[in-house]
Amino acid sequence: MRRIILPILLIPLTLFCWFRAYYLHKKATSSLFVKGEKQVQDVLHTSPLTSTDPVLQRFDNITISDSKNNLFYFMQITDLHISKFHKTGGTSHFLHFLATVLPVIKSPAFVLVTGDLTDAKDEHFVTSQQFVDEWVTYQTALQESGVLNRPRFWHDLRGNHDCFNVGSWESEQNMYKKYGVGKREGFDFIVEKDFGRYRFVGIDACPKAGVARPFNFFGYYETDDMDRLANKLSNSSLFSNHTFLLAHYPTATTLFGKTSKGETFSDISRYISVYMCGHLHKLAWGLGDQLQTYQPTHYLELELADMKVNAIYRILAIDHDLVSFTDVELPLHEIPLKTPPPPAPGFSILPEKIAFPPVILITNPKDSRYFMKYHEPVHRIKESSHIRLLIWSDHDIEEVEIFLDGIKHSEQIIYRGNSKEDKEDYIPLWVASWNPKQFDDRKEHYIVVEARDIMGQKGKSKVIFRVDGERSDMRGGISEFLIGLDWALVIRTTYIFGHLFTTLNMLFTKLYVTFHPRHPLALVSFHNSPKTFVQSYFRKTFLLASQPIFFYTLYFYLLSSITLPWFMGNMISTEGDDGVGLFWLFGIQLNSRWLPIFDTWRYALIDQLVWSVGAVIIWFMIITGERKWKRRYWILGFALWLWRGSSLIRLANQYGNLAVWTNVQTLWWAFWGWYGLLRETQTQL
């Protein structure tokens, strides 16, 4: 009877754990979904765009010609990672940007910096904290370059590295509040021109309490934040030609809550033209070379590669309300730059100016991969009279050539910009007359522009264009797919599916074995074979259910992971006892406050389902498998066991010894190390 009761009791225990997990998840994310008194969604935010929408009716019949009017440009950089310890790239790249690029580009309307101003990591890349030296370097570089002397020119945001180990916005460790330029949680400014009104909104999605790395990769935006953002966009966006939303985190790595009216980010994003961000550093293995996508609510999301390693900056231009951009590498002899440059005479850190080849941005025709027909007057391309180019160079331009579909353009290319010495904004505009109707065949075409300065330095730009207003495929491949994903949804769904599949499979098999103990699958061992994989899988599952130590330790471990904290640690070491918190699957709890940091799910998916459960499965294969497989599995299992031990040591370095001694993973690691070695020794004897 006892043999039957315990498996049956697993059913109510499992249901209780699932209900508790649901309760904990709702509690952990409660700040993201606070409901207000009014629950009816505002139609202004959620109704689909139509031809009568005021956003679309703002465009008039202006013709794109050879005038430098209706045009301005600005710049973006991101992920500087100024470091006290690591000299490769980072600081050196940023200093060269200030010393060389800005003087040549000369008159961007402003510069936008989307986070990770400093690195905040120790010399061994293990612990994290805010270093005053890094922030002083950032401030000093800006002072020496003169950008701080230009009103409303430099707009910066915090990134996740800028809030490592920062207990709150008011904390003394929040050095952005002292050394940053913005010194606020985001920004909101409007550029007023004779030809239009353009709005730039920067949001700070950093955790409200900045946990030390590595649990600081995802950002989140709570209901209060969403309410403020919704009010900003709904109150002013209709009266702006374009609204740009800037953040450090891409939407893929941001947990957006809902407004108190129940609106999602998708609902309120319909008035955004472009979402600009950083954070992902081109990922790895070529996965993030083009992290750009056109979102379903008709805005462009443009992630910019980092300044730290890739030395990339972006120039954007708005020409007759068509938004164009180009991403440019710093003109360095090596990237990343391994040797920090010496300071120029009269400066403490700013280096000498280096050679700068021409940089070209084609503004008409615009690259058709980035058309936003719900926000841009793309019909103006078809009605335009001139090809338009912006060419920045440190020296006078000697020759410019234009090729359309490989054929050299025969019309004269004329400079219509102004002199660098003029007091007004510098607009280096080159134009050439053309007949766009020659290309109105509902097909894609190519335009290539080459420029050479008097020093022989060359620049080149190539874009795809269409004149029929249809957007071309972005050709972003895996990068476009990844930036368009909701990473939080994918990770959470994968974890829940894996957890449910594992627990239900084990539970049903255990119940079946309990009532059918003499079933052949519970009695026979077998060999592994790709041809009999399904049969082998079910046999092993039955065998696992018949082994009490393997079954109950694994099953209770899975249930505890969704109902109990995983460990306690110094999540924010600079806050003393106030920084001690609990790590749960659903977030981090500091005292009674929940931080809905999604990194906990990411850690759980990799650490638990892949490594911890995987180690047990390997031990199980060792003990129950054929002799010829035992040695191979044992070596793999032992290597994995050692790796898990090293990860616990790393966790202690990051969050204190408490994170190890209160960690269920430590008990799990110790038990299965002892049990696996013991059974292997007994088998050998």
C-alpha positions in Angstrom: 0.0 0.0 0.0 2.8 2.4 0.9 4.3 1.8 -2.6 1.1 3.0 -4.2 0.2 6.0 -1.8 3.4 8.0 -2.4 3.1 8.1 -6.2 -0.6 9.0 -6.0 0.2 11.9 -3.6 2.4 13.3 -6.3 -0.7 14.4 -8.2 -2.1 16.9 -5.6 1.5 17.9 -4.7 2.2 18.7 -8.4 -1.1 20.7 -8.8 -0.3 22.6 -5.7 3.2 23.5 -6.9 1.8 24.7 -10.3 -0.8 26.9 -8.6 1.8 28.3 -6.3 4.1 29.0 -9.3 1.3 30.9 -11.0 0.7 32.9 -7.9 4.4 33.8 -7.6 4.6 34.8 -11.2 1.7 37.1 -10.9 3.2 38.6 -7.8 6.6 39.1 -9.3 5.3 40.8 -12.4 2.5 42.8 -10.6 4.3 46.1 -11.2 4.1 45.5 -15.0 0.4 45.1 -15.0 -1.2 47.5 -12.6 -4.9 48.1 -13.5 -6.4 51.6 -13.2 -10.0 52.6 -12.6 -10.6 53.0 -16.3 -10.2 49.7 -18.1 -11.5 50.6 -21.6 -8.7 51.0 -24.0 -8.2 54.4 -25.7 -9.2 54.1 -29.4 -6.6 56.8 -30.2 -3.8 54.3 -29.4 -5.2 51.1 -30.7 -7.2 51.7 -33.8 -5.5 50.8 -37.1 -4.0 53.4 -39.3 -6.3 54.5 -42.2 -5.9 56.9 -45.1 -7.8 59.5 -43.1 -5.5 59.3 -40.1 -4.0 62.7 -39.2 -0.5 61.0 -39.2 -0.8 60.3 -42.9 -2.5 63.5 -43.8 0.4 65.7 -42.7 2.3 65.1 -45.9 1.9 67.8 -48.7 2.9 67.9 -52.3 6.5 69.3 -51.8 8.8 68.2 -54.5 12.3 66.9 -53.7 14.6 69.1 -55.8 18.1 70.5 -55.5 17.6 72.8 -52.5 19.3 72.2 -49.2 16.1 73.1 -47.4 13.9 70.5 -45.7 17.0 68.6 -44.6 18.9 68.0 -41.3 21.0 65.2 -39.9 22.1 63.8 -36.5 24.2 61.0 -35.1 23.9 58.0 -32.8 26.6 56.0 -31.0 26.1 53.2 -28.4 27.8 50.8 -26.0 31.0 52.8 -25.4 32.1 50.6 -22.4 34.7 53.0 -21.2 36.9 50.7 -19.0 39.4 51.3 -16.2 41.0 47.9 -16.8 40.5 46.8 -20.5 42.4 48.9 -23.0 41.4 47.2 -26.2 38.7 49.1 -28.1 36.1 50.9 -26.0 37.7 54.0 -24.6 40.1 54.3 -27.5 37.4 54.1 -30.1 35.3 56.7 -28.3 38.2 59.1 -28.1 38.8 58.8 -31.8 35.1 59.4 -32.5 35.3 62.7 -30.6 38.7 63.7 -32.0 38.2 62.8 -35.7 34.6 62.0 -36.6 32.7 64.9 -35.0 35.0 67.6 -36.3 34.5 66.3 -39.9 30.8 65.7 -39.6 30.9 69.1 -38.1 27.2 70.1 -37.6 25.0 67.3 -36.8 21.9 68.7 -35.0 22.8 66.5 -32.0 24.3 63.2 -30.9 22.3 60.4 -29.3 24.1 57.9 -27.0 22.0 54.9 -26.2 23.6 53.5 -23.1 26.5 51.5 -21.7 28.6 54.6 -21.3 31.0 52.7 -19.0 32.0 49.0 -18.6 31.7 48.6 -14.8 33.4 45.2 -14.8 36.5 44.2 -12.9 39.8 43.2 -14.5 38.8 39.5 -14.5 35.3 40.1 -16.1 33.7 38.5 -13.0 32.3 41.1 -10.6 30.7 44.4 -11.4 30.5 47.9 -9.8 30.5 51.5 -10.8 34.1 52.9 -11.0 34.5 56.7 -10.6 37.5 56.6 -12.9 35.5 55.4 -15.9 32.8 58.1 -15.4 35.5 60.8 -15.0 37.1 59.6 -18.3 33.7 59.9 -20.0 33.1 63.4 -18.6 36.7 64.6 -19.3 36.5 63.4 -22.9 33.3 65.3 -23.5 34.7 68.5 -22.0 37.9 68.4 -24.0 36.1 67.7 -27.3 33.9 70.8 -26.7 30.5 69.0 -27.1 29.4 70.2 -23.7 29.7 73.8 -24.9 26.9 73.2 -27.5 23.5 73.5 -25.9 21.2 70.5 -26.2 23.7 68.7 -28.4 24.7 65.6 -26.4 21.8 63.3 -25.2 22.8 60.2 -23.4 20.9 57.3 -21.7 21.9 54.7 -19.2 22.5 51.1 -20.2 22.6 47.9 -18.1 26.3 48.3 -17.4 25.6 51.8 -16.1 23.3 50.5 -13.4 25.3 47.4 -12.3 25.2 47.4 -8.5 23.1 50.6 -8.3 20.4 50.2 -5.6 18.1 52.9 -7.0 18.1 56.1 -9.0 18.8 58.1 -5.8 21.8 55.8 -4.8 25.2 57.4 -4.5 26.4 54.6 -6.8 24.2 56.1 -9.6 27.1 58.0 -11.2 25.2 58.8 -14.3 23.2 61.3 -12.2 26.5 63.1 -11.5 28.7 62.5 -14.5 26.2 61.8 -17.3 25.0 64.7 -19.5 21.3 64.0 -19.3 21.3 63.2 -15.5 17.6 62.1 -15.8 15.7 59.0 -16.5 15.4 59.5 -20.2 14.8 62.6 -22.2 12.2 64.2 -24.4 12.9 67.0 -26.8 11.5 68.5 -30.0 13.4 69.8 -33.0 11.5 72.7 -34.6 12.3 73.4 -38.2 10.6 75.6 -40.8 9.6 72.5 -42.6 8.5 70.3 -39.7 8.5 69.2 -36.1 10.5 66.2 -35.0 10.3 64.5 -31.6 12.9 62.4 -29.8 12.0 60.4 -26.7 14.6 58.5 -24.7 13.5 55.9 -22.2 15.4 54.3 -19.3 14.4 50.7 -19.0 17.1 49.7 -16.6 16.0 47.7 -13.5 14.7 49.9 -10.7 17.4 48.3 -8.6 20.4 47.4 -10.6 21.5 43.9 -9.7 25.2 43.0 -10.3 26.0 41.0 -13.4 25.1 38.6 -14.9 21.4 39.1 -14.0 21.1 42.4 -15.7 20.7 41.6 -19.4 16.9 42.3 -19.8 15.3 45.6 -19.2 11.7 46.2 -18.1 9.1 49.0 -18.2 6.5 49.1 -15.5 2.9 50.3 -15.6 3.9 53.8 -14.3 6.5 54.1 -17.0 4.1 52.9 -19.7 1.5 55.4 -18.6 4.1 58.3 -18.9 5.2 57.0 -22.3 1.6 56.6 -23.6 0.8 60.2 -22.5 3.8 61.5 -24.3 3.2 59.8 -27.5 -0.6 60.4 -27.6 -0.4 64.0 -26.7 2.3 65.2 -29.1 3.0 62.6 -31.8 0.1 63.6 -34.0 1.7 67.0 -34.4 5.2 65.7 -35.2 6.4 64.8 -38.6 8.3 61.9 -37.0 8.7 60.5 -33.5 11.9 58.6 -32.6 12.0 56.4 -29.6 15.4 55.6 -28.1 16.4 53.0 -25.5 19.4 51.0 -24.7 17.5 47.7 -24.8 16.0 46.4 -28.1 12.3 45.5 -27.8 13.4 41.9 -28.0 15.1 42.2 -24.6 12.6 44.5 -22.9 9.7 43.4 -20.8 7.1 46.0 -21.5 4.2 46.0 -19.1 0.8 47.5 -19.8 -0.6 50.9 -19.1 -3.2 51.3 -16.4 -5.8 51.3 -19.2 -4.5 47.9 -20.4 -2.6 49.1 -23.5 0.5 47.2 -24.6 3.6 48.6 -26.2 2.3 47.5 -29.6 -0.8 49.6 -29.0 1.1 52.8 -28.3 3.9 52.2 -30.7 1.8 53.1 -33.7 2.9 56.7 -33.6 6.6 55.8 -33.5 8.5 56.1 -36.8 11.8 54.6 -35.6 13.0 52.7 -32.5 16.7 53.2 -32.0 18.7 51.1 -29.6 22.0 49.2 -28.9 22.9 46.5 -26.3 23.5 43.4 -28.5 27.0 44.1 -29.9 26.3 42.2 -33.2 25.8 39.1 -31.0 28.3 36.5 -32.1 29.2 34.2 -35.0 27.7 36.7 -37.5 24.2 36.3 -36.0 23.8 40.1 -35.4 25.4 41.8 -38.4 22.1 43.4 -39.3 19.8 43.6 -36.3 17.1 45.7 -38.0 13.5 44.9 -38.7 10.1 46.4 -39.7 7.8 45.8 -36.9 4.1 44.8 -37.4 2.9 48.2 -36.0 4.7 49.9 -38.9 7.9 51.3 -37.3 11.5 50.6 -38.0 13.6 49.0 -35.2 17.3 49.8 -35.8 19.8 48.3 -33.4 23.3 49.9 -33.7 26.5 47.9 -33.4 28.7 48.9 -30.5 31.5 51.4 -30.3 33.4 49.1 -27.9 34.5 46.3 -30.3 33.1 47.1 -33.7 33.8 50.9 -33.6 30.5 51.8 -35.4 28.7 55.1 -35.5 25.5 56.0 -37.3 24.5 59.1 -39.3 20.8 59.7 -39.9 19.3 62.3 -42.1 15.7 63.5 -42.5 15.3 64.8 -46.1 11.8 65.9 -47.0 10.5 63.6 -44.2 12.3 60.6 -45.7 14.5 59.0 -43.0 17.8 57.6 -44.2 20.9 56.4 -42.4 24.3 54.9 -42.8 26.4 52.9 -40.3 30.1 53.7 -40.6 33.3 52.2 -39.1 35.9 54.4 -37.6 38.8 54.9 -40.0 41.3 52.9 -37.8 44.2 50.7 -39.0 42.8 47.9 -36.8 39.5 47.2 -35.2 39.3 46.8 -32.3 42.2 49.1 -31.6 44.6 47.3 -29.2 46.8 50.2 -28.2 45.3 53.3 -26.6 46.2 56.5 -28.5 48.5 59.1 -26.8 46.9 62.4 -26.0 47.3 65.3 -28.5 49.3 68.3 -27.4 47.2 70.4 -25.0 44.9 67.6 -24.1 44.9 65.1 -21.2 43.2 62.2 -23.1 41.9 63.4 -26.5 44.1 62.0 -29.3 45.3 63.5 -32.5 43.0 63.6 -35.5 43.5 60.7 -38.0 42.9 60.5 -41.7 39.2 60.4 -42.6 38.0 59.2 -46.0 34.7 60.5 -47.5 31.5 59.3 -45.9 28.4 59.2 -48.2 24.7 59.1 -47.2 22.2 58.8 -50.1 19.0 60.5 -49.1 17.1 60.4 -52.4 16.3 57.8 -53.6 16.0 56.3 -50.1 16.9 52.7 -49.5 13.6 50.9 -50.1 14.4 48.2 -47.5 13.6 50.9 -44.9 10.5 52.4 -46.3 7.8 53.4 -43.7 4.8 54.2 -45.9 2.6 54.8 -42.9 5.0 57.5 -41.6 6.9 58.8 -44.7 5.8 60.5 -47.9 7.5 57.8 -50.1 5.5 59.0 -53.1 7.9 62.0 -53.2 10.7 59.8 -54.6 8.7 59.1 -57.7 7.9 62.8 -58.1 11.5 64.1 -57.2 13.6 65.9 -59.7 17.1 65.3 -58.2 19.2 62.5 -56.7 20.5 63.8 -53.4 23.7 62.9 -51.5 25.4 64.0 -48.3 29.2 63.7 -48.5 31.3 64.5 -45.5 35.1 64.7 -46.0 38.1 66.2 -44.2 39.3 67.5 -47.5 37.7 69.0 -50.6 35.9 66.5 -52.8 37.6 66.2 -56.2 35.2 63.8 -58.0 31.8 62.2 -57.4 30.3 59.5 -59.6 26.8 58.0 -59.6 25.9 54.6 -61.1 22.3 53.5 -61.6 21.9 49.8 -62.2 25.6 49.7 -63.1 25.4 52.5 -65.7 27.2 55.7 -65.0 24.7 58.6 -64.6 25.3 61.2 -67.3 23.8 64.2 -65.6 26.1 66.8 -63.9 26.7 66.3 -60.2 26.5 69.7 -58.5 27.4 70.8 -54.9 24.4 72.6 -53.4 25.6 72.7 -49.8 27.2 75.4 -47.9 30.7 76.1 -46.7 32.1 74.6 -43.5 32.9 78.1 -42.3 29.3 79.3 -42.5 27.7 80.0 -39.2 24.6 78.1 -40.2 24.4 74.3 -40.0 26.7 72.6 -42.4 24.8 70.7 -45.1 27.3 69.0 -47.5 24.6 68.3 -50.2 25.4 67.1 -53.7 22.6 66.8 -56.3 22.1 65.5 -59.8 19.0 65.7 -61.9 17.2 62.5 -62.9 14.0 61.1 -64.2 12.6 58.6 -61.6 9.8 57.5 -63.9 12.4 55.6 -65.9 12.7 53.2 -62.9 8.9 53.0 -62.2 8.6 49.3 -63.3 7.7 47.8 -59.9 11.2 46.4 -59.6 14.2 47.0 -57.4 17.1 49.0 -58.7 20.6 49.9 -57.4 22.3 53.2 -57.0 26.1 53.4 -56.2 27.9 56.6 -55.4 31.7 56.9 -55.3 33.6 60.0 -54.1 37.3 60.9 -54.0 38.9 63.8 -52.1 41.9 65.7 -53.2 44.1 63.5 -51.0 43.0 60.4 -53.0 40.9 59.0 -50.2 37.7 57.2 -51.5 34.3 56.6 -50.1 31.5 54.5 -51.5 27.8 53.9 -50.8 25.3 51.5 -52.4 21.5 51.2 -51.7 18.5 49.4 -53.2 15.7 51.7 -54.3 12.2 51.6 -55.7 10.1 54.4 -56.9 6.7 52.7 -56.6 6.6 53.1 -52.8 6.7 49.4 -52.1 9.1 48.2 -49.4 11.9 45.8 -50.4 12.8 42.8 -48.4 15.3 43.8 -45.7 17.6 40.8 -46.4 18.5 40.7 -42.7 18.5 36.9 -42.5 18.9 35.4 -39.0 19.6 38.9 -37.6 16.3 40.3 -38.8 14.6 37.2 -37.3 16.3 37.5 -34.0 15.6 41.2 -33.5 12.0 40.7 -34.3 11.5 38.0 -31.7 10.1 38.4 -28.3 13.0 36.8 -26.5 11.2 36.7 -23.1 8.2 34.9 -24.6 10.4 32.4 -26.4 12.5 31.7 -23.3 9.5 31.5 -20.9 7.6 29.3 -23.3 10.5 27.0 -23.8 11.1 26.7 -20.1 7.5 26.0 -19.3 7.1 23.5 -22.1 10.3 21.7 -21.0 9.3 21.7 -17.4 5.7 20.5 -18.0 6.9 17.8 -20.5 9.5 16.5 -18.1 7.3 16.5 -15.0 4.2 15.1 -16.7 6.2 12.5 -18.5 7.8 11.4 -15.3 4.5 11.5 -13.3 2.5 9.4 -15.7 5.2 6.9 -16.2 5.6 6.6 -12.4 1.9 6.0 -12.0 1.9 3.4 -14.8 4.9 1.6 -13.3 3.3 1.7 -9.9 0.2 -0.2 -11.1 2.1 -2.3 -13.6 5.4 -3.2 -11.9 6.0 -6.3 -14.1 5.7 -4.4 -17.4 8.5 -5.6 -19.7 9.7 -2.0 -20.3 10.4 -1.6 -16.6 12.5 -4.8 -16.4 14.6 -4.8 -19.5 17.8 -2.8 -20.1 18.7 -2.1 -23.7 21.3 -0.6 -26.0 21.2 2.8 -27.6 20.5 2.9 -31.4 19.4 5.7 -33.7 17.1 3.2 -35.4 15.2 2.5 -32.2 15.4 5.9 -30.6 11.7 6.2 -29.8 11.5 2.7 -28.3 14.7 3.3 -26.4 13.4 6.6 -25.0 10.3 5.0 -23.6 12.2 2.1 -22.2 14.6 4.4 -20.4 11.7 6.5 -19.1 10.1 3.4 -17.6 13.5 2.4 -16.1 14.0 5.9 -14.6 10.5 5.7 -12.9 11.4 2.4 -11.4 14.6 3.8 -9.8 13.5 5.7 -6.6 16.7 7.7 -6.0 16.8 9.0 -9.6 13.1 9.6 -9.8 12.2 11.3 -6.5 15.3 13.5 -6.4 14.8 14.7 -9.9 11.0 15.1 -9.6 11.2 17.0 -6.3 14.0 19.2 -7.6 11.8 20.2 -10.6 8.9 21.1 -8.3 11.1 23.0 -5.9 12.6 25.1 -8.7 9.2 26.7 -9.5 7.9 27.1 -5.9 11.0 27.9 -3.7 13.8 30.4 -4.0 17.0 29.1 -5.6 19.4 30.9 -3.4 20.0 34.0 -1.3 22.9 36.4 -2.3 24.3 39.9 -2.2 22.5 41.0 -5.3 23.6 44.6 -4.9 26.8 44.5 -2.9 27.0 48.2 -2.4 23.7 48.4 -0.5 24.8 46.2 2.5 21.9 44.2 4.0 19.4 46.0 1.8 21.1 44.5 -1.2 20.6 40.9 0.0 17.9 39.2 -2.0 16.3 36.0 -3.1 16.7 34.5 -6.5 13.4 33.0 -7.8 12.5 31.6 -11.2 10.2 34.6 -11.6 12.5 37.4 -10.6 14.6 38.7 -7.8 13.1 39.7 -4.4 14.8 42.4 -2.4 13.1 42.4 1.0 9.5 42.6 0.1 10.1 44.2 -3.3 10.0 42.2 -6.5 12.2 43.0 -9.5 10.7 41.4 -12.6 14.1 40.8 -14.1 13.8 38.2 -16.8 17.4 37.0 -16.6 16.2 34.5 -13.9 14.2 32.7 -16.6 17.2 32.7 -18.9 19.4 31.3 -16.2 16.9 28.7 -15.2 16.5 27.5 -18.8 20.2 27.0 -19.3 21.3 26.1 -15.8 18.5 23.8 -14.8 17.0 22.1 -17.8 20.2 21.9 -19.8 22.9 21.4 -17.2 21.5 20.2 -13.9 18.8 17.9 -15.3 21.2 16.9 -18.1 23.8 15.8 -15.6 21.3 13.5 -13.9 20.3 12.0 -17.2 24.0 11.3 -18.1 24.5 9.6 -14.7 21.4 7.6 -15.4 22.8 6.5 -18.7 26.0 5.6 -17.0 24.5 3.4 -14.5 21.8 1.7 -16.6 23.6 1.6 -20.0 25.7 -1.0 -21.7 29.3 -1.5 -20.5 30.8 -0.2 -23.8 28.9 3.1 -23.3 29.6 3.5 -19.6 33.1 4.9 -19.9 32.2 7.5 -22.5 29.2 8.7 -20.5 31.1 8.7 -17.3 33.8 11.0 -18.7 31.2 13.3 -20.1 29.3 13.3 -16.8 32.3 13.9 -14.7 33.4 16.8 -16.9 30.0 18.3 -16.6 30.0 17.9 -12.9 33.3 19.7 -12.6 32.1 22.5 -14.8 29.0 22.9 -12.6 31.3 23.2 -9.6 33.3 25.9 -11.2 30.0 27.8 -12.0 29.1 27.7 -8.4 32.5 29.2 -7.5 31.8 32.0 -10.0 28.4 32.6 -8.5 30.1 33.0 -5.1 32.5 35.6 -6.5 29.5 37.5 -8.0 27.0 37.4 -5.2 29.0 36.3 -2.1 29.5 32.9 -0.4 25.8 33.1 0.8 24.8 32.4 -2.8 26.5 29.0 -2.7 25.7 27.8 0.9 21.9 28.6 0.4 21.8 27.3 -3.1 19.8 24.2 -4.0 22.2 23.8 -6.9 25.0 23.2 -4.4 23.1 20.3 -2.7 22.2 19.0 -6.1 25.8 19.1 -7.3 27.2 17.5 -4.2 24.7 14.7 -4.0 24.9 13.7 -7.7 28.7 14.0 -7.6 28.9 11.6 -4.7 26.2 9.3 -6.0 27.5 9.1 -9.5 31.1 8.4 -8.3 29.8 5.9 -5.7 27.8 3.9 -8.3 30.6 4.0 -10.8 33.0 2.7 -8.2 30.6 -0.1 -7.2 30.1 -1.0 -10.9 33.9 -1.3 -11.4 34.2 -3.5 -8.3 
